[in-house]
Structure formats: C-alpha cells, structure tokens
Amino acid sequence: MRDKLIYFAGLFDGEGTVNVAQYWKPNKKVNKRCCDTFGGNLKEKPRKEHKMQYRWRRVFRDAYEIAKAIHPFAKTKKKDLEKILKHYGN
C-alpha cells in the first residue's frame, strides 16, 4: 500500500489541485486506479478539439482521508494538503 500512496502523491503533485472542486487530468486508466483505491466516481467529459478528459473527484471527509494518506509523500502540493488536514482535522 505504501508504494500506491507514493504513486498517488506524485500523481497529485503533478496533476492535482486543491480548490472547491478538484479535477485530475490523467487518462481513464489512472483515474480508474484512483477510484479503486480511494472510491468515488469517474466521469468522462467529452471535448470537441481535445482528447477525452476524465475527472475523478473526492470531497469533504473523503478528501481529508486521501490527504492524510498521501501527505507524507507529497512534495509540491504538501502545503495544499495541509490546508485540508487543518480544516477537517479538528
């Protein structure tokens, strides 16, 4: 499991965002792995001039549990993850 968390922390560092709505841009296979590991839904967003976009989203306490799991391995998004931990950790 540790290797998966390191992988997802790297994925989040490279592709993830922390805001009101969180969207990741990797392909369907990667998003499917996120769903398999952390739950949630995978949605396709057809785009006219670009490749299909796949979105995986987790909110509220689910986002907290994910942040708690990948925070130790994150690099560039570590401070963003700390915001989630601080907000829900009380």
PyMOL commands that set and color helices and strands:
alter all, ss='L'
color gray80, all
select helices_A, chain A and resi 2-15+28-38+60-73+78-88
alter helices_A, ss='H'
color red, helices_A
select strands_A, chain A and resi 41-45+53-57
alter strands_A, ss='S'
color yellow, strands_A
deselect
rebuild
show_as cartoon
